[in-house]
Amino acid sequence: MDEDLDPREAERTRRRDKDLEAERRALLNPGMGKVFKQIQDAQARSADEPPKRRRRRSPG
């Protein structure tokens, strides 16, 4: 696939893939499990709460 691309475009693709891989590896760092658990807990709390009712604006 790289043969069909302009050398600049091929480098851009490699850089993007490297950045995406770095983000994936960062999620495996120590302490990220705690962050993940906090996110899950916050989502569970918001799912248990009834949705906030919006007040209707009076016309005019």
Biopython code that builds the backbone (N, CA, C, O; Angstrom):
import numpy as np
from Bio.PDB.StructureBuilder import StructureBuilder

atoms = [
    (1, "MET", "N", (0.832, -1.192, 0.000)),
    (1, "MET", "CA", (0.000, 0.000, 0.000)),
    (1, "MET", "C", (0.872, 1.249, 0.000)),
    (1, "MET", "O", (0.526, 2.241, -0.641)),
    (2, "ASP", "N", (2.002, 1.215, 0.712)),
    (2, "ASP", "CA", (2.876, 2.378, 0.769)),
    (2, "ASP", "C", (3.480, 2.713, -0.586)),
    (2, "ASP", "O", (3.873, 3.853, -0.833)),
    (3, "GLU", "N", (3.554, 1.710, -1.471)),
    (3, "GLU", "CA", (4.145, 1.969, -2.786)),
    (3, "GLU", "C", (3.292, 2.945, -3.593)),
    (3, "GLU", "O", (3.815, 3.695, -4.417)),
    (4, "ASP", "N", (1.986, 2.937, -3.357)),
    (4, "ASP", "CA", (1.070, 3.769, -4.121)),
    (4, "ASP", "C", (1.014, 5.214, -3.605)),
    (4, "ASP", "O", (0.503, 6.102, -4.288)),
    (5, "LEU", "N", (1.538, 5.439, -2.405)),
    (5, "LEU", "CA", (1.419, 6.753, -1.798)),
    (5, "LEU", "C", (2.649, 7.608, -2.066)),
    (5, "LEU", "O", (3.762, 7.112, -2.243)),
    (6, "ASP", "N", (2.405, 8.886, -2.087)),
    (6, "ASP", "CA", (3.475, 9.869, -2.129)),
    (6, "ASP", "C", (4.320, 9.680, -0.857)),
    (6, "ASP", "O", (3.747, 9.397, 0.195)),
    (7, "PRO", "N", (5.635, 9.820, -0.906)),
    (7, "PRO", "CA", (6.460, 9.615, 0.290)),
    (7, "PRO", "C", (6.030, 10.464, 1.489)),
    (7, "PRO", "O", (6.101, 10.008, 2.630)),
    (8, "ARG", "N", (5.590, 11.681, 1.236)),
    (8, "ARG", "CA", (5.120, 12.533, 2.338)),
    (8, "ARG", "C", (3.844, 11.966, 2.956)),
    (8, "ARG", "O", (3.672, 11.971, 4.175)),
    (9, "GLU", "N", (2.953, 11.475, 2.089)),
    (9, "GLU", "CA", (1.703, 10.902, 2.577)),
    (9, "GLU", "C", (1.969, 9.610, 3.344)),
    (9, "GLU", "O", (1.322, 9.348, 4.357)),
    (10, "ALA", "N", (2.919, 8.801, 2.868)),
    (10, "ALA", "CA", (3.267, 7.558, 3.562)),
    (10, "ALA", "C", (3.821, 7.863, 4.950)),
    (10, "ALA", "O", (3.486, 7.176, 5.915)),
    (11, "GLU", "N", (4.658, 8.877, 5.059)),
    (11, "GLU", "CA", (5.213, 9.256, 6.358)),
    (11, "GLU", "C", (4.118, 9.766, 7.285)),
    (11, "GLU", "O", (4.114, 9.463, 8.478)),
    (12, "ARG", "N", (3.204, 10.531, 6.739)),
    (12, "ARG", "CA", (2.079, 11.043, 7.527)),
    (12, "ARG", "C", (1.250, 9.888, 8.077)),
    (12, "ARG", "O", (0.817, 9.925, 9.229)),
    (13, "THR", "N", (1.028, 8.866, 7.260)),
    (13, "THR", "CA", (0.264, 7.686, 7.687)),
    (13, "THR", "C", (1.009, 6.931, 8.781)),
    (13, "THR", "O", (0.408, 6.518, 9.773)),
    (14, "ARG", "N", (2.323, 6.749, 8.603)),
    (14, "ARG", "CA", (3.112, 6.059, 9.630)),
    (14, "ARG", "C", (3.077, 6.824, 10.949)),
    (14, "ARG", "O", (2.964, 6.224, 12.018)),
    (15, "ARG", "N", (3.175, 8.155, 10.870)),
    (15, "ARG", "CA", (3.155, 8.978, 12.081)),
    (15, "ARG", "C", (1.797, 8.857, 12.788)),
    (15, "ARG", "O", (1.733, 8.755, 14.013)),
    (16, "ARG", "N", (0.724, 8.868, 12.003)),
    (16, "ARG", "CA", (-0.611, 8.735, 12.580)),
    (16, "ARG", "C", (-0.759, 7.386, 13.268)),
    (16, "ARG", "O", (-1.275, 7.305, 14.383)),
    (17, "ASP", "N", (-0.306, 6.323, 12.600)),
    (17, "ASP", "CA", (-0.402, 4.989, 13.188)),
    (17, "ASP", "C", (0.418, 4.899, 14.469)),
    (17, "ASP", "O", (-0.007, 4.267, 15.436)),
    (18, "LYS", "N", (1.583, 5.525, 14.480)),
    (18, "LYS", "CA", (2.436, 5.507, 15.667)),
    (18, "LYS", "C", (1.750, 6.255, 16.807)),
    (18, "LYS", "O", (1.794, 5.804, 17.952)),
    (19, "ASP", "N", (1.119, 7.390, 16.513)),
    (19, "ASP", "CA", (0.414, 8.162, 17.536)),
    (19, "ASP", "C", (-0.762, 7.377, 18.102)),
    (19, "ASP", "O", (-0.995, 7.395, 19.311)),
    (20, "LEU", "N", (-1.505, 6.688, 17.239)),
    (20, "LEU", "CA", (-2.636, 5.895, 17.702)),
    (20, "LEU", "C", (-2.169, 4.748, 18.593)),
    (20, "LEU", "O", (-2.807, 4.441, 19.600)),
    (21, "GLU", "N", (-1.071, 4.125, 18.229)),
    (21, "GLU", "CA", (-0.514, 3.035, 19.030)),
    (21, "GLU", "C", (-0.049, 3.561, 20.390)),
    (21, "GLU", "O", (-0.218, 2.886, 21.406)),
    (22, "ALA", "N", (0.528, 4.748, 20.415)),
    (22, "ALA", "CA", (0.977, 5.351, 21.675)),
    (22, "ALA", "C", (-0.215, 5.624, 22.590)),
    (22, "ALA", "O", (-0.127, 5.404, 23.798)),
    (23, "GLU", "N", (-1.321, 6.095, 22.033)),
    (23, "GLU", "CA", (-2.522, 6.332, 22.838)),
    (23, "GLU", "C", (-3.043, 5.026, 23.417)),
    (23, "GLU", "O", (-3.468, 4.978, 24.572)),
    (24, "ARG", "N", (-3.011, 3.962, 22.610)),
    (24, "ARG", "CA", (-3.488, 2.668, 23.090)),
    (24, "ARG", "C", (-2.605, 2.164, 24.228)),
    (24, "ARG", "O", (-3.109, 1.650, 25.226)),
    (25, "ARG", "N", (-1.296, 2.310, 24.079)),
    (25, "ARG", "CA", (-0.375, 1.861, 25.122)),
    (25, "ARG", "C", (-0.522, 2.698, 26.390)),
    (25, "ARG", "O", (-0.352, 2.179, 27.494)),
    (26, "ALA", "N", (-0.833, 3.976, 26.250)),
    (26, "ALA", "CA", (-0.979, 4.850, 27.414)),
    (26, "ALA", "C", (-2.118, 4.378, 28.314)),
    (26, "ALA", "O", (-2.073, 4.568, 29.529)),
    (27, "LEU", "N", (-3.126, 3.769, 27.723)),
    (27, "LEU", "CA", (-4.246, 3.273, 28.524)),
    (27, "LEU", "C", (-3.841, 2.101, 29.403)),
    (27, "LEU", "O", (-4.556, 1.759, 30.345)),
    (28, "LEU", "N", (-2.706, 1.483, 29.110)),
    (28, "LEU", "CA", (-2.231, 0.359, 29.898)),
    (28, "LEU", "C", (-1.316, 0.800, 31.038)),
    (28, "LEU", "O", (-0.879, -0.040, 31.825)),
    (29, "ASN", "N", (-1.018, 2.080, 31.146)),
    (29, "ASN", "CA", (-0.148, 2.579, 32.207)),
    (29, "ASN", "C", (-0.770, 2.331, 33.570)),
    (29, "ASN", "O", (-1.995, 2.317, 33.695)),
    (30, "PRO", "N", (0.060, 2.135, 34.603)),
    (30, "PRO", "CA", (-0.473, 1.973, 35.956)),
    (30, "PRO", "C", (-1.325, 3.183, 36.335)),
    (30, "PRO", "O", (-0.984, 4.320, 36.007)),
    (31, "GLY", "N", (-2.400, 2.937, 37.007)),
    (31, "GLY", "CA", (-3.282, 4.011, 37.434)),
    (31, "GLY", "C", (-4.441, 4.256, 36.485)),
    (31, "GLY", "O", (-5.438, 4.863, 36.874)),
    (32, "MET", "N", (-4.327, 3.793, 35.247)),
    (32, "MET", "CA", (-5.414, 4.035, 34.300)),
    (32, "MET", "C", (-6.628, 3.174, 34.635)),
    (32, "MET", "O", (-7.751, 3.525, 34.273)),
    (33, "GLY", "N", (-6.416, 2.051, 35.324)),
    (33, "GLY", "CA", (-7.542, 1.233, 35.754)),
    (33, "GLY", "C", (-8.438, 2.007, 36.705)),
    (33, "GLY", "O", (-9.663, 1.893, 36.659)),
    (34, "LYS", "N", (-7.808, 2.796, 37.568)),
    (34, "LYS", "CA", (-8.564, 3.614, 38.516)),
    (34, "LYS", "C", (-9.398, 4.657, 37.771)),
    (34, "LYS", "O", (-10.562, 4.883, 38.102)),
    (35, "VAL", "N", (-8.801, 5.281, 36.776)),
    (35, "VAL", "CA", (-9.517, 6.280, 35.979)),
    (35, "VAL", "C", (-10.694, 5.625, 35.265)),
    (35, "VAL", "O", (-11.796, 6.174, 35.234)),
    (36, "PHE", "N", (-10.452, 4.449, 34.691)),
    (36, "PHE", "CA", (-11.515, 3.723, 34.004)),
    (36, "PHE", "C", (-12.659, 3.409, 34.970)),
    (36, "PHE", "O", (-13.828, 3.564, 34.618)),
    (37, "LYS", "N", (-12.324, 2.967, 36.188)),
    (37, "LYS", "CA", (-13.336, 2.644, 37.196)),
    (37, "LYS", "C", (-14.117, 3.899, 37.576)),
    (37, "LYS", "O", (-15.335, 3.841, 37.743)),
    (38, "GLN", "N", (-13.435, 5.024, 37.712)),
    (38, "GLN", "CA", (-14.119, 6.274, 38.050)),
    (38, "GLN", "C", (-15.107, 6.667, 36.958)),
    (38, "GLN", "O", (-16.208, 7.136, 37.248)),
    (39, "ILE", "N", (-14.712, 6.477, 35.712)),
    (39, "ILE", "CA", (-15.599, 6.801, 34.589)),
    (39, "ILE", "C", (-16.819, 5.889, 34.619)),
    (39, "ILE", "O", (-17.948, 6.347, 34.446)),
    (40, "GLN", "N", (-16.590, 4.609, 34.837)),
    (40, "GLN", "CA", (-17.711, 3.668, 34.893)),
    (40, "GLN", "C", (-18.655, 4.019, 36.045)),
    (40, "GLN", "O", (-19.874, 3.990, 35.876)),
    (41, "ASP", "N", (-18.100, 4.350, 37.212)),
    (41, "ASP", "CA", (-18.929, 4.709, 38.361)),
    (41, "ASP", "C", (-19.759, 5.962, 38.071)),
    (41, "ASP", "O", (-20.936, 6.023, 38.426)),
    (42, "ALA", "N", (-19.155, 6.948, 37.436)),
    (42, "ALA", "CA", (-19.880, 8.175, 37.116)),
    (42, "ALA", "C", (-21.006, 7.897, 36.123)),
    (42, "ALA", "O", (-22.094, 8.463, 36.238)),
    (43, "GLN", "N", (-20.748, 7.032, 35.155)),
    (43, "GLN", "CA", (-21.790, 6.686, 34.186)),
    (43, "GLN", "C", (-22.919, 5.912, 34.861)),
    (43, "GLN", "O", (-24.088, 6.117, 34.534)),
    (44, "ALA", "N", (-22.587, 5.034, 35.788)),
    (44, "ALA", "CA", (-23.619, 4.272, 36.502)),
    (44, "ALA", "C", (-24.466, 5.207, 37.358)),
    (44, "ALA", "O", (-25.688, 5.066, 37.413)),
    (45, "ARG", "N", (-23.813, 6.170, 38.031)),
    (45, "ARG", "CA", (-24.577, 7.129, 38.850)),
    (45, "ARG", "C", (-25.525, 7.949, 37.986)),
    (45, "ARG", "O", (-26.679, 8.162, 38.357)),
    (46, "SER", "N", (-25.044, 8.409, 36.837)),
    (46, "SER", "CA", (-25.896, 9.239, 35.989)),
    (46, "SER", "C", (-27.030, 8.407, 35.388)),
    (46, "SER", "O", (-28.098, 8.943, 35.093)),
    (47, "ALA", "N", (-26.811, 7.121, 35.206)),
    (47, "ALA", "CA", (-27.874, 6.269, 34.679)),
    (47, "ALA", "C", (-28.948, 6.033, 35.735)),
    (47, "ALA", "O", (-30.116, 5.841, 35.396)),
    (48, "ASP", "N", (-28.563, 6.044, 37.018)),
    (48, "ASP", "CA", (-29.525, 5.828, 38.094)),
    (48, "ASP", "C", (-30.367, 7.061, 38.387)),
    (48, "ASP", "O", (-31.493, 6.947, 38.870)),
    (49, "GLU", "N", (-29.829, 8.233, 38.097)),
    (49, "GLU", "CA", (-30.551, 9.465, 38.376)),
    (49, "GLU", "C", (-31.577, 9.733, 37.279)),
    (49, "GLU", "O", (-31.313, 9.487, 36.103)),
    (50, "PRO", "N", (-32.743, 10.237, 37.665)),
    (50, "PRO", "CA", (-33.710, 10.600, 36.619)),
    (50, "PRO", "C", (-33.178, 11.793, 35.830)),
    (50, "PRO", "O", (-32.443, 12.619, 36.371)),
    (51, "PRO", "N", (-33.543, 11.882, 34.572)),
    (51, "PRO", "CA", (-33.054, 13.021, 33.779)),
    (51, "PRO", "C", (-33.577, 14.333, 34.339)),
    (51, "PRO", "O", (-34.697, 14.409, 34.844)),
    (52, "LYS", "N", (-32.749, 15.358, 34.241)),
    (52, "LYS", "CA", (-33.162, 16.671, 34.730)),
    (52, "LYS", "C", (-34.242, 17.215, 33.821)),
    (52, "LYS", "O", (-34.145, 17.131, 32.597)),
    (53, "ARG", "N", (-35.264, 17.769, 34.428)),
    (53, "ARG", "CA", (-36.346, 18.365, 33.645)),
    (53, "ARG", "C", (-35.978, 19.794, 33.315)),
    (53, "ARG", "O", (-35.477, 20.542, 34.154)),
    (54, "ARG", "N", (-36.233, 20.143, 32.105)),
    (54, "ARG", "CA", (-35.950, 21.501, 31.670)),
    (54, "ARG", "C", (-37.200, 22.337, 31.841)),
    (54, "ARG", "O", (-38.312, 21.889, 31.561)),
    (55, "ARG", "N", (-37.004, 23.534, 32.296)),
    (55, "ARG", "CA", (-38.131, 24.448, 32.439)),
    (55, "ARG", "C", (-38.481, 25.014, 31.089)),
    (55, "ARG", "O", (-37.610, 25.317, 30.274)),
    (56, "ARG", "N", (-39.732, 25.147, 30.871)),
    (56, "ARG", "CA", (-40.166, 25.780, 29.621)),
    (56, "ARG", "C", (-40.021, 27.279, 29.748)),
    (56, "ARG", "O", (-40.319, 27.881, 30.780)),
    (57, "ARG", "N", (-39.556, 27.848, 28.667)),
    (57, "ARG", "CA", (-39.429, 29.304, 28.655)),
    (57, "ARG", "C", (-40.796, 29.887, 28.346)),
    (57, "ARG", "O", (-41.529, 29.385, 27.494)),
    (58, "SER", "N", (-41.114, 30.932, 29.039)),
    (58, "SER", "CA", (-42.391, 31.581, 28.762)),
    (58, "SER", "C", (-42.259, 32.358, 27.461)),
    (58, "SER", "O", (-41.249, 33.018, 27.221)),
    (59, "PRO", "N", (-43.276, 32.275, 26.632)),
    (59, "PRO", "CA", (-43.201, 32.995, 25.355)),
    (59, "PRO", "C", (-43.206, 34.500, 25.589)),
    (59, "PRO", "O", (-43.923, 35.029, 26.438)),
    (60, "GLY", "N", (-42.390, 35.146, 24.812)),
    (60, "GLY", "CA", (-42.459, 36.602, 24.904)),
    (60, "GLY", "C", (-41.223, 37.279, 25.128)),
    (60, "GLY", "O", (-41.199, 38.506, 25.217)),
]
sb = StructureBuilder()
sb.init_structure("model")
sb.init_model(0)
sb.init_chain("A")
sb.init_seg("    ")
for serial, (resi, resn, name, xyz) in enumerate(atoms, 1):
    if name == "N":
        sb.init_residue(resn, " ", resi, " ")
    sb.init_atom(name, np.array(xyz, "f"), 0.0, 1.0, " ", f" {name:<3s}", serial, name[0])
structure = sb.get_structure()
